[in-house]
Amino acid sequence: MNSDYIAPRFHDRVALVVGGAQGIGKAISVRLAREGARVVIGDIDEAMMKQTAGEIADQGYSVRTVLCDVRRSRQVDRMVERVIEWYKQVDILMYVAGVVQSLQFVKTGEREWDHTLDINLKGAFLTARAVVPHMIKRRHGKLIFMSSTNAWDAEAELASYNASKAGVFLLCKTLARELGRYGINSNAVGPGLIRTRLSEPFLKNPRFMKRYEHLIPAGRIGLPEDVAGPATFLASRDADYVNGVLLFVDGGQLA
Ligand SMILES: NC(=O)c1ccc[n+]([C@@H]2O[C@H](COP(=O)([O-])OP(=O)(O)OC[C@H]3O[C@@H](n4cnc5c(N)ncnc54)[C@H](O)[C@@H]3O)[C@@H](O)[C@H]2O)c1
């Protein structure tokens, strides 16, 4: 073998990307698949999920899909069971599913609050709970949760989102404490403003953009691919001694 040869980082790994149908989750799925992982995408959006999986498969990489609403524990358990039936293992969990609703605090209803918290935080809990026993059995695993700069820097009119993203980071840190001894790493990624469907209403709002743009030293809005590299680093062996961190990917916004 050529001494310069470097094996694909994830050639023996099975990765479950929850919320991988589009946006940041799609970029992560593509990156993991290209680097050798057998990728399973779980998402509620069947059409986008099939499209993304088709694009990955067309490039000759391994990908499967499971339809799943992360708010439903039965569906989450079933999704993880499918992964185990197919591959007998799950090495990487990327919890990327998320929603945002911008509302003045006094106008935030219980329904809006629950919707955001159920997907962004409870879904992360349900998915990690289903995956972790399989990782404990094999004494290794990488959990990566999509948090946000909003976990640290609260933005007005995003109370439920800010709380959900801080919550998911504390969930992540708890798992780092509890599961480190089983060879499981639990880390979070904190994107700044990234160009996706989720951020579109903000990007289209001139008032928001005027206030926001000068806050980013990089001088540009991020792309999903900007997040895929740091997220997959946390899933790699290079991150074996990294546990409980929130890695901001924000073009320096929080510097
Ligand atoms: N775009 C940004 O600026 C930004 C910044 C910081 C953090 N994030 C976080 O990154 C993650 C991905 O966001 P994105 O910008 O790629 O958004 P997106 O809307 O493009 O993707 C979100 C994905 O989550 C899936 N999803 C939503 N509800 C679900 C449910 N109930 N069950 C299963 N899947 C569900 C969607 O179908 C979609 O595929 C989110 O957690 C978001 O909060 C995004």
PDBQT file of the ligand as one rigid body, heavy atoms in Angstrom, charges set to zero:
ROOT
HETATM    1  N1  LIG A 301     -29.570  27.483   9.638  1.00  0.00    +0.000 N 
HETATM    2  C1  LIG A 301     -29.058  28.119  10.672  1.00  0.00    +0.000 C 
HETATM    3  O1  LIG A 301     -28.756  29.329  10.604  1.00  0.00    +0.000 OA
HETATM    4  C2  LIG A 301     -28.834  27.388  11.980  1.00  0.00    +0.000 A 
HETATM    5  C3  LIG A 301     -28.073  28.033  12.969  1.00  0.00    +0.000 A 
HETATM    6  C4  LIG A 301     -27.853  27.400  14.173  1.00  0.00    +0.000 A 
HETATM    7  C5  LIG A 301     -28.355  26.129  14.391  1.00  0.00    +0.000 A 
HETATM    8  N2  LIG A 301     -29.070  25.505  13.417  1.00  0.00    +0.000 N 
HETATM    9  C6  LIG A 301     -29.596  24.181  13.716  1.00  0.00    +0.000 C 
HETATM   10  O2  LIG A 301     -29.183  23.245  12.751  1.00  0.00    +0.000 OA
HETATM   11  C7  LIG A 301     -30.159  22.219  12.603  1.00  0.00    +0.000 C 
HETATM   12  C8  LIG A 301     -30.508  22.055  11.147  1.00  0.00    +0.000 C 
HETATM   13  O3  LIG A 301     -31.091  23.245  10.677  1.00  0.00    +0.000 OA
HETATM   14  P1  LIG A 301     -31.160  23.663   9.142  1.00  0.00    +0.000 P 
HETATM   15  O4  LIG A 301     -30.861  25.096   9.110  1.00  0.00    +0.000 OA
HETATM   16  O5  LIG A 301     -30.387  22.712   8.325  1.00  0.00    +0.000 OA
HETATM   17  O6  LIG A 301     -32.729  23.509   8.911  1.00  0.00    +0.000 OA
HETATM   18  P2  LIG A 301     -33.587  22.717   7.806  1.00  0.00    +0.000 P 
HETATM   19  O7  LIG A 301     -34.991  23.167   7.990  1.00  0.00    +0.000 OA
HETATM   20  O8  LIG A 301     -32.949  22.871   6.474  1.00  0.00    +0.000 OA
HETATM   21  O9  LIG A 301     -33.426  21.188   8.269  1.00  0.00    +0.000 OA
HETATM   22  C9  LIG A 301     -34.038  20.695   9.429  1.00  0.00    +0.000 C 
HETATM   23  C10 LIG A 301     -34.358  19.227   9.209  1.00  0.00    +0.000 C 
HETATM   24  O10 LIG A 301     -35.031  18.742  10.384  1.00  0.00    +0.000 OA
HETATM   25  C11 LIG A 301     -36.137  17.952   9.958  1.00  0.00    +0.000 C 
HETATM   26  N3  LIG A 301     -37.196  17.890  10.968  1.00  0.00    +0.000 N 
HETATM   27  C12 LIG A 301     -37.963  18.920  11.424  1.00  0.00    +0.000 A 
HETATM   28  N4  LIG A 301     -38.896  18.461  12.275  1.00  0.00    +0.000 NA
HETATM   29  C13 LIG A 301     -38.701  17.114  12.381  1.00  0.00    +0.000 A 
HETATM   30  C14 LIG A 301     -39.369  16.086  13.108  1.00  0.00    +0.000 A 
HETATM   31  N5  LIG A 301     -40.422  16.336  13.906  1.00  0.00    +0.000 N 
HETATM   32  N6  LIG A 301     -38.907  14.815  12.986  1.00  0.00    +0.000 NA
HETATM   33  C15 LIG A 301     -37.853  14.537  12.168  1.00  0.00    +0.000 A 
HETATM   34  N7  LIG A 301     -37.199  15.478  11.458  1.00  0.00    +0.000 NA
HETATM   35  C16 LIG A 301     -37.620  16.756  11.561  1.00  0.00    +0.000 A 
HETATM   36  C17 LIG A 301     -36.633  18.672   8.693  1.00  0.00    +0.000 C 
HETATM   37  O11 LIG A 301     -37.494  17.866   7.902  1.00  0.00    +0.000 OA
HETATM   38  C18 LIG A 301     -35.321  19.027   8.024  1.00  0.00    +0.000 C 
HETATM   39  O12 LIG A 301     -34.871  18.005   7.171  1.00  0.00    +0.000 OA
HETATM   40  C19 LIG A 301     -31.352  22.645  13.475  1.00  0.00    +0.000 C 
HETATM   41  O13 LIG A 301     -31.294  21.965  14.703  1.00  0.00    +0.000 OA
HETATM   42  C20 LIG A 301     -31.123  24.125  13.666  1.00  0.00    +0.000 C 
HETATM   43  O14 LIG A 301     -31.690  24.606  14.856  1.00  0.00    +0.000 OA
HETATM   44  C21 LIG A 301     -29.327  26.106  12.218  1.00  0.00    +0.000 A 
ENDROOT
TORSDOF 0
